[in-house]
Amino acid sequence: MKYAHAVALSIDINRIRSIIIEEMIRESPKGLLYHQRIIDKNSYLSEIQQKYPILSNSFNIYYLSGGKKIEPHIDSDRFVALNIPIRGVKGTATIFYSSPSYLETHNKSYIYDAINGDLKEEFRFCLDTPTLLNTKHIHSVDNPNNKARIVMSWNIIPGYSYEDAVEWFNACQDATQQNNL
């Protein structure tokens, strides 16, 4: 799939949920934006990064209030991310669009470049399992629920494309399956 790829990880999702909820009440480290965090303060996240060294030492926490949307955009500073559902994802949608021949951006920021124009929806899914996202394709998020949607978005180390990351995680899964035979 060119937009999203679910990955099977050996992680304790409930422990990650607790960590992210705790992180949400803390201030971001100096020099980072409100949603950005560094893993070095958490031994469990460091352990996961050692197990999956394609993961960088930084992640984002995305909080989307109920009834809100994130406009169509491409991420400004990364090609791929591992998104992990934390809370309130049921009934929400991550939507990918085909790229128009002319791409007009507005509201450029450190976070994303919003996209103007007549976009055609290509793919929609509910983020209910850890999933690699191709963040260089135009995408948006819709939360029609009355509860907030919270997602941990773990950055992949620079130099990896979405296709590279999918291949890397598939190789990890293949190796795990062979070790279990």
N, C-alpha and C positions, 0 to 999 in steps of 0.2 A: 504494500500500500504506500503510495507516494506522500500521504499526508500524516498518517498516524500508525503506530505499530505497538501493540500491547506486548509487554515483556514480563516474563515470570522471574521474579526476584526472590532470593532467600532473605527476606527481611520480616521484621515484626511490625506490621502496619499499625497496630494499636500503639506500640511504643513511639513510632514516628508521629502519629496523631497527637499524642500527649506532648511530645517535644515541640511540635509546631504551635499548639495552643499556648504553651508556656512562652515560646518565642514571641508570640503576638503581643503579649503584655509588656515586653521589654522594648527599650529604645534600640534602634538600629545602631550598629557600631559607628563610631565617628568616621565621617567621610563617605558613608554609604547612604543611599536613598532609603526612605521609610520601609520599603518592602524587602530590602536586601539583607542577607545574613551570611555569616562565615561559619563553616562547620567546626573550626578548631576549638570551639568552646564546648563541644559535645562529644563525648567519647563514643557513643553509639553511632552517630553519624560518621565519625572518623573511621570507625570499624567498617561501616558499609562502604565508604570510599576506598578503603584498602582492599576490600573484596572486589570492588568494581572500579578500578583505577581510571576508567574513562570519565568518571564523575569528577567535576572540579571541586574546589574547596568553597564554592559559594552557591547559594540557592536563593530563590525568591519565595515570598509568601503572598499569594494573591487572594484577596478578600473581595468578593463581589456581592453587594447587598441584594436581597430579594427584590425581584421586579426590575432589575437593572441589566444592562448590556455593556459589553466592551465592543467598541466600534471595529469594523474591519481594519486590519493593520498587518504589518510585518514587523517582527522584532528588530530593533535597531542594532543590537550588539551580539547576536548569536544566531547560529544556523539550526540548532537542534536543542531540545530540552527534554528531560525526563520529568513528566508531570505525575504527581502522586496525589490521588484524591484524599482529602482530609475530612471534610464535613460538607453536607448539603449539596452533593452533586446529583442526586437522583432527580431526574426530570430536567436537568440542564443540558445544554448542547454546546459543543465546540463545532463551529461551522467553517469549512474551507471553501474558497471560491477560486474559479479559474482566473488567471491573470489576463486583464485586458491588454490589447496591443500597446496601448499607451498607459503608463502607470503614473498617476498624479498623486503625490503625497501632500499632506498638510499636517499641521500639529506635530511636527518632528520633535522628538524628545529623546532623552536618554533611554526611555523604556521602549517606545515603539514609534513607527511612522504610520499615521493614519492614512487610509486610502480613500480617495474620492472616486466617483464614477459609477457606472452601471455594472454591477458585479453579478455573475451567475454562480449560484450555489452548486458545488461539485460533490461535497461529502459532508455528512453531519454525524456526530456520535456523542454519546454520553461518556464522560471520563469517569469510569467506575473501577478502573484497575490501573496500575502503573503503566504509563504509555509514553513512548517517544513521540514528540511532535516535531514536524518539519516547520520551523518557525519562520522560514524564508518564503513560505507560501502565505497568501493573504488568508487571514482567519479572524473569527470573532467569537464571542462567547455570549450566550443568552441564558439568563437565570430568571425564568418566569415564576419561580417559587416565592413564597413569603419568607423563606429563610436564606441566610447568607451561604454562599458557596465559597469554600476555602480549599485552596490547592497549594501544595508544595511544588515548586518548579525548579528542579535541580539542573544547574548548568552542566553542559558537557565541555570537557577541556577544549580549548581552541585547536583548530586544525582538523577537526572531525566534521564531515558533512552528515546530513541526516542518513544517507545511504551507508556511510562508514559506521555510524553508531548502530544502525539496525544489524549490519553484518557482525559487529563486535558482540552485541548482546545475543544474537543467534548462535555464535560460536561458543559463548559461555553456557548457553542452555544445552547445546549439543554435548559439551564436555561434561556437564553435570549429569546428563542422562547416561552417558557412557560410564561414568564412575559409579552410577547406581545399578548397573547391570550385573 
